[in-house]
């Protein structure tokens, strides 16, 4: 596993080698665990005895500890077209995000989608009675790490996708891969 990465932070370009020690394997493990977590969450919503319905959480679940987005989420849960869209997109998004991370394809795009969802889960749950750190925040951090460090390039399909002529001719696509 001789993969290298390059990131730019605050105007400074940094290169690093994933093969140093166990770093690459830890990153692959983080990507696989995070991917499985979301893939499982999405698929079980499809396989449930009842169709997935986010209305209860959107309207009532966020009311116990109203966070900064409670009013918005309650409005979404009470607006039929937005609720239908949410009921479609949450399981579909979780499934596609999880699948992308597990196979290592479009990892940065999948991680951005996961971070977006986790932000709403974190702000909606607002279970901050014991401080600001909870499982939703840790999930958000996992997506940020997996996406920022381009873990799809390590034992993932993104390493192959980036070598395709289509991607080489469109270098901006690399921002979605990795």
Number of C-alpha atoms within 10 A of each C-alpha: 12 9 15 15 15 12 13 10 7 5 7 7 9 10 10 12 14 21 14 13 9 9 12 21 17 13 19 21 15 18 30 21 16 21 29 20 18 23 23 15 16 23 16 14 19 14 10 9 8 8 10 17 17 18 21 12 15 25 18 14 17 23 17 11 15 16 18 15 18 23 16 13 25 21 16 20 23 15 12 12 11 13 20 15 11 20 18 14 13 18 22 17 19 25 23 20 28 29 22 26 34 24 17 27 24 27 34 29 18 26 28 19 17 26 21 13 17 21 17 18 19 23 20 25 23 23 19 13 9 7 8 10 13 15 12 21 16 13 21 21 15 20 25 16 17 26 26 17 19 28 32 29 26 24 16 22 20 25 19 12 20 19 10 11 9 11 14 13 9 10 10 10 15 16 13 17 24 27
